Every structure is written in C-alpha cells, then in structure tokens.
Amino acid sequence: MSKYQAAKKTLLTILMCLLGILFMSPFLWMISASMKPEADVFIYPIQWIPKHWNVIENYTKVWTETKFALFYWNSIKVTVGTTALSVLLSSMAAYAFSKIKFRGRHVLFIVVLAIYMIPSQAILVPQFLLFRWVGLYDSHFGLILLGSFSVLGTFMLRQFYMGIHEEFIESARIDGAGHIRIFFSICTPLVRPAIATYAILRFIWTWNDYQNPLIFLRSKELFTLPLGIRSFADLNGDFYSLIMAASVSAIVPLLIIFIIGQKQVIEGISMGGVKG
C-alpha cells in the first residue's frame, strides 16, 4: 500500500468516525437527558455526563405512575405475533412463487408487486370499514392480521429461495417429500439468514408503527408503545427528562434484537451478494 493510499484510508476512517459521532449525538443526548433532573436538561453547553443524577427517580416515575408497563406488554404481544405470522406467510408465499410451477405464477407475482405501489394511506378507509364489519376493530388480533401480509417480505425472500439449486428439491421429491416437507426441512433452513434479516426488519417496523394502532385501536388499555408515549407526552409535556426516560425504555428491545441478530443480518447480506 502506497503512502497516498494509506493517507486516503486514514482520512476516510476519521471522516466515518466523525459522521458516526454526529449521527449518534441525538441518541446519546436522549440517554443523558433521561438521567438528569428536569432543571439540567437544557443547560448550555450540553452536559453529556450529568453533574446531578436522577436516574432512579425518572425511570421509576415512568414505570410506576403511568400505564407504561401495560403499553410495553401490548407492544411486545402485537410485535411478536405480527413478526411470527408475517415471516411464516411471506416465506410460504416466496417459496410458492419461486419453486412451485403453476399457471399464471408470474402474472400473479406482478399483481402482488403492484399492490406494493399503493400507498398504505390510500386503503386505510376500506381497511377500517372491513375490520369494523368483521368485528376485528379495536383488538390486538386485528392489528396482528393487518401487519401479517408483506409484499416486501415476499419479494425479498423470493430472491433467496430462487437461489436454492433445483437439485436439492428434485432429490427430496424422489425420496417422496411433498412441498410442506421440502419447505420446512430443506429450503427454509438454507435461507435462515435471510429470514432472520426480514424478521428483524419486521420487528422494528411493527414496534415503531404509529399509524395502524392510531387508526385501529380505540381503547387505551390496548395502546401500544408509540400511542402510549404520545399519551404520556401529552400528560408530561413539560418534563422532558421523563419523556426521554420513556423513549430510552422503548428502544431497549430494538437494541437487544439487533445485537442478537446482527450476525444473521450480515450473513443475509452476504447471501444476497452471491448468486446461485
């Protein structure tokens, strides 16, 4: 490596580190503010390390004096249910479109992709009327069903299922395996990193979803965290330390999920870069 290339690599590394610190600064400020007394939140210059700590008081007040624990449980229930059902349906649809040959397969897949072009806001009213008619409005089960179908998940996983060699499937068919056995025992394990990647993305999208719970939930006891934090902010709008404590509590599951699944995400990206 020449001196020019070494200097270029060093400058690029320094630039990436500075950009990383810049992007992380709002997150770090949120954590810092959640640990301060209210009077110290907006002190300038910013005290990244609090001089006066108020951690226990802030987090205790958030978790004990509101229904935050209930909102948290609602989000866990809805997010886990939606993620599990969405991964199953998207995987089965992806397998069908990639490995099962039937008349009109490509036309049907184009129709499915066309659905993705319709903004979700454009179909909110029909969805609302349908859910009211079938009795799924204001229920967690209805919210789970609403997020269980994903065109993006079907499209993404289909690309990975298409990369599985036909020899594996033909060998299984010779041994008498049907599509269900082939799907669960052969194809799905081979694309596990891709499924894990989609599961993490689906978890994050559902956990942060504000629009669907806002439209399809009415009872406060059924609120998920985004609605709960909005309600909490309405009641404690002048106490930013408490709002930051609630926000930090809300992102903990996302950090845990990403840390646990980051290896699978990297493997999924690597699989996407290798054809066949």
C-alpha positions as CSV (number, residue, x, y, z in Angstrom):
1,M,0.0,0.0,0.0
2,S,1.4,3.4,-1.1
3,K,1.6,6.4,1.2
4,Y,-1.2,8.1,-0.8
5,Q,-3.5,5.1,-0.3
6,A,-2.6,4.9,3.4
7,A,-3.3,8.6,3.9
8,K,-6.6,8.3,2.0
9,K,-7.7,5.3,4.1
10,T,-6.8,7.2,7.3
11,L,-8.7,10.3,6.3
12,L,-11.7,8.2,5.3
13,T,-11.7,6.4,8.6
14,I,-11.5,9.7,10.5
15,L,-14.4,11.0,8.4
16,M,-16.5,7.9,9.1
17,C,-15.8,8.2,12.8
18,L,-16.9,11.9,12.9
19,L,-20.0,11.1,10.9
20,G,-20.8,8.2,13.3
21,I,-20.4,10.5,16.3
22,L,-22.6,13.1,14.6
23,F,-25.4,10.6,13.9
24,M,-25.1,9.1,17.4
25,S,-25.3,12.5,19.2
26,P,-29.1,12.8,19.4
27,F,-29.3,9.2,20.8
28,L,-26.6,10.0,23.4
29,W,-28.3,13.2,24.3
30,M,-31.6,11.3,24.9
31,I,-29.9,8.9,27.2
32,S,-28.1,11.7,29.1
33,A,-31.3,13.7,29.4
34,S,-33.2,10.7,30.8
35,M,-30.7,10.6,33.7
36,K,-30.8,14.3,34.7
37,P,-33.1,16.4,36.9
38,E,-35.5,18.4,34.8
39,A,-33.6,21.7,35.5
40,D,-30.4,20.3,34.0
41,V,-31.9,19.0,30.7
42,F,-31.4,22.2,28.6
43,I,-28.3,23.6,30.3
44,Y,-25.9,25.0,27.7
45,P,-23.3,23.9,26.9
46,I,-24.6,20.4,27.0
47,Q,-23.6,18.3,30.0
48,W,-23.2,14.9,28.3
49,I,-22.3,13.4,31.7
50,P,-24.8,14.7,34.2
51,K,-23.4,16.5,37.2
52,H,-26.6,15.6,39.2
53,W,-28.0,12.1,38.7
54,N,-31.8,11.5,38.7
55,V,-31.9,8.1,37.1
56,I,-33.9,6.1,39.6
57,E,-36.5,8.8,40.1
58,N,-37.1,9.4,36.4
59,Y,-37.4,5.7,35.4
60,T,-39.4,4.8,38.5
61,K,-41.9,7.5,37.8
62,V,-42.3,6.4,34.2
63,W,-42.9,2.8,35.0
64,T,-45.0,3.1,38.2
65,E,-47.1,6.3,37.8
66,T,-48.4,5.5,34.3
67,K,-49.7,2.5,32.3
68,F,-46.3,2.3,30.7
69,A,-45.8,-1.4,31.6
70,L,-49.2,-2.2,30.0
71,F,-48.2,-0.3,26.8
72,Y,-44.9,-2.2,26.8
73,W,-46.7,-5.6,27.1
74,N,-49.1,-4.7,24.4
75,S,-46.3,-3.8,22.0
76,I,-44.5,-7.0,22.8
77,K,-47.6,-9.1,22.1
78,V,-48.5,-7.3,18.9
79,T,-45.0,-7.1,17.6
80,V,-44.0,-10.7,18.3
81,G,-47.3,-12.0,16.9
82,T,-47.1,-9.9,13.7
83,T,-43.5,-10.8,13.1
84,A,-44.0,-14.5,13.5
85,L,-47.1,-14.6,11.3
86,S,-45.6,-12.3,8.7
87,V,-42.4,-14.3,8.5
88,L,-44.4,-17.5,8.0
89,L,-46.7,-16.2,5.4
90,S,-44.0,-14.3,3.5
91,S,-41.8,-17.4,3.5
92,M,-44.6,-19.6,2.2
93,A,-45.5,-17.2,-0.5
94,A,-41.9,-16.7,-1.5
95,Y,-41.4,-20.5,-1.8
96,A,-44.6,-20.8,-3.8
97,F,-43.6,-18.1,-6.3
98,S,-40.1,-19.4,-6.7
99,K,-40.3,-23.2,-6.5
100,I,-43.9,-24.2,-7.4
101,K,-44.7,-24.1,-11.1
102,F,-48.4,-23.2,-11.8
103,R,-50.2,-21.4,-14.5
104,G,-50.2,-17.6,-14.1
105,R,-47.5,-17.6,-11.5
106,H,-45.6,-14.6,-13.0
107,V,-48.7,-12.6,-13.6
108,L,-49.9,-13.2,-10.1
109,F,-46.5,-12.1,-8.7
110,I,-46.7,-8.9,-10.8
111,V,-50.1,-8.2,-9.3
112,V,-48.6,-8.7,-5.8
113,L,-45.8,-6.3,-6.6
114,A,-48.4,-3.8,-7.9
115,I,-50.1,-3.8,-4.5
116,Y,-46.8,-2.5,-3.0
117,M,-47.1,0.6,-5.2
118,I,-50.4,1.6,-3.5
119,P,-49.7,3.9,-0.5
120,S,-51.0,2.4,2.7
121,Q,-52.9,5.7,3.5
122,A,-55.0,5.2,0.3
123,I,-56.5,1.9,1.7
124,L,-57.0,2.9,5.3
125,V,-60.7,3.7,4.9
126,P,-61.6,0.3,3.2
127,Q,-59.5,-1.5,5.8
128,F,-61.2,0.4,8.6
129,L,-64.7,-0.4,7.3
130,L,-63.8,-4.1,6.7
131,F,-62.4,-4.5,10.2
132,R,-65.4,-2.9,11.7
133,W,-67.7,-5.2,9.7
134,V,-65.9,-8.4,10.7
135,G,-65.5,-7.4,14.3
136,L,-61.7,-7.0,14.4
137,Y,-61.7,-3.3,15.1
138,D,-60.1,-2.3,18.4
139,S,-58.4,-5.6,19.0
140,H,-54.8,-6.8,19.0
141,F,-55.7,-9.8,16.8
142,G,-56.9,-7.4,14.1
143,L,-53.8,-5.4,14.4
144,I,-51.6,-8.5,14.0
145,L,-53.6,-9.6,11.0
146,L,-53.2,-6.2,9.5
147,G,-49.4,-6.4,9.5
148,S,-49.1,-10.1,8.7
149,F,-49.0,-9.7,4.9
150,S,-45.9,-8.0,3.5
151,V,-45.2,-7.6,-0.2
152,L,-41.7,-6.5,0.5
153,G,-41.0,-9.6,2.7
154,T,-42.4,-11.9,-0.1
155,F,-40.3,-10.2,-2.7
156,M,-37.1,-10.2,-0.6
157,L,-37.4,-13.8,0.5
158,R,-38.4,-15.0,-3.0
159,Q,-35.0,-13.8,-4.3
160,F,-33.2,-16.1,-1.8
161,Y,-35.5,-19.1,-2.4
162,M,-34.7,-18.7,-6.1
163,G,-31.0,-19.1,-5.3
164,I,-31.6,-22.7,-4.0
165,H,-30.5,-25.3,-6.5
166,E,-33.2,-27.4,-8.0
167,E,-31.2,-30.5,-7.4
168,F,-32.0,-30.3,-3.7
169,I,-35.7,-30.2,-4.4
170,E,-35.6,-32.9,-7.0
171,S,-33.7,-35.2,-4.7
172,A,-36.3,-34.6,-2.0
173,R,-39.2,-35.3,-4.4
174,I,-37.5,-38.6,-5.5
175,D,-37.5,-39.6,-1.8
176,G,-41.2,-38.9,-1.6
177,A,-41.2,-35.5,0.1
178,G,-44.0,-33.1,-0.6
179,H,-44.0,-29.3,-0.7
180,I,-44.6,-28.9,3.0
181,R,-41.7,-31.2,3.9
182,I,-39.4,-29.5,1.3
183,F,-40.4,-26.1,2.5
184,F,-39.8,-26.7,6.2
185,S,-36.9,-29.2,6.2
186,I,-34.9,-28.2,3.1
187,C,-35.5,-24.8,1.7
188,T,-36.2,-22.8,4.9
189,P,-33.0,-23.8,6.7
190,L,-31.0,-22.8,3.7
191,V,-32.3,-19.3,3.7
192,R,-32.4,-18.9,7.5
193,P,-30.1,-15.8,7.5
194,A,-32.5,-14.0,5.0
195,I,-35.5,-15.0,7.2
196,A,-33.7,-13.7,10.3
197,T,-32.9,-10.4,8.5
198,Y,-36.6,-9.9,7.5
199,A,-37.8,-10.9,10.9
200,I,-35.6,-8.2,12.5
201,L,-36.8,-5.6,10.0
202,R,-40.4,-6.6,10.5
203,F,-40.0,-6.4,14.3
204,I,-38.6,-2.9,14.1
205,W,-41.3,-1.7,11.7
206,T,-44.1,-3.1,13.8
207,W,-42.6,-1.9,17.1
208,N,-42.3,1.6,15.8
209,D,-45.7,1.6,13.9
210,Y,-47.8,4.6,14.9
211,Q,-50.3,4.8,12.1
212,N,-52.1,1.4,12.4
213,P,-52.6,1.4,16.2
214,L,-53.8,5.0,15.9
215,I,-56.5,4.1,13.4
216,F,-57.5,0.6,14.5
217,L,-57.2,0.9,18.3
218,R,-59.6,2.9,20.5
219,S,-59.3,1.5,24.0
220,K,-56.4,3.0,26.0
221,E,-55.9,-0.4,27.6
222,L,-54.9,-1.8,24.1
223,F,-52.5,1.0,23.2
224,T,-49.0,0.1,22.0
225,L,-45.9,2.0,23.0
226,P,-46.0,4.7,20.2
227,L,-49.5,5.6,21.3
228,G,-48.6,5.2,24.9
229,I,-45.6,7.5,24.7
230,R,-47.8,10.1,22.8
231,S,-50.3,9.9,25.6
232,F,-47.5,10.1,28.2
233,A,-46.1,13.2,26.4
234,D,-49.5,14.9,26.4
235,L,-49.6,14.5,30.2
236,N,-45.9,15.3,30.9
237,G,-45.1,17.6,28.0
238,D,-43.1,20.0,30.3
239,F,-41.0,17.2,31.8
240,Y,-38.5,16.3,29.0
241,S,-36.4,14.1,31.4
242,L,-39.4,11.8,31.8
243,I,-40.2,11.8,28.1
244,M,-36.6,10.8,27.4
245,A,-36.7,8.1,30.0
246,A,-39.8,6.7,28.4
247,S,-38.1,6.9,24.9
248,V,-35.0,5.1,26.1
249,S,-37.1,2.4,27.7
250,A,-38.9,1.9,24.4
251,I,-35.8,1.3,22.3
252,V,-34.2,-1.2,24.5
253,P,-35.9,-4.2,22.8
254,L,-34.8,-3.0,19.4
255,L,-31.2,-2.8,20.5
256,I,-31.4,-6.3,22.0
257,I,-33.0,-7.8,18.9
258,F,-30.4,-6.2,16.6
259,I,-27.4,-7.2,18.8
260,I,-28.7,-10.8,19.0
261,G,-29.5,-11.0,15.2
262,Q,-26.7,-8.9,13.7
263,K,-24.7,-12.0,12.7
264,Q,-27.7,-13.3,10.8
265,V,-28.2,-9.9,9.2
266,I,-24.6,-9.9,7.9
267,E,-25.0,-13.4,6.6
268,G,-28.2,-12.5,4.9
269,I,-26.5,-9.5,3.2
270,S,-23.6,-11.8,2.2
271,M,-26.1,-14.4,0.7
272,G,-27.7,-11.6,-1.3
273,G,-24.3,-10.8,-2.9
274,V,-23.7,-14.4,-4.0
275,K,-25.8,-15.7,-6.9
276,G,-26.9,-19.3,-7.0
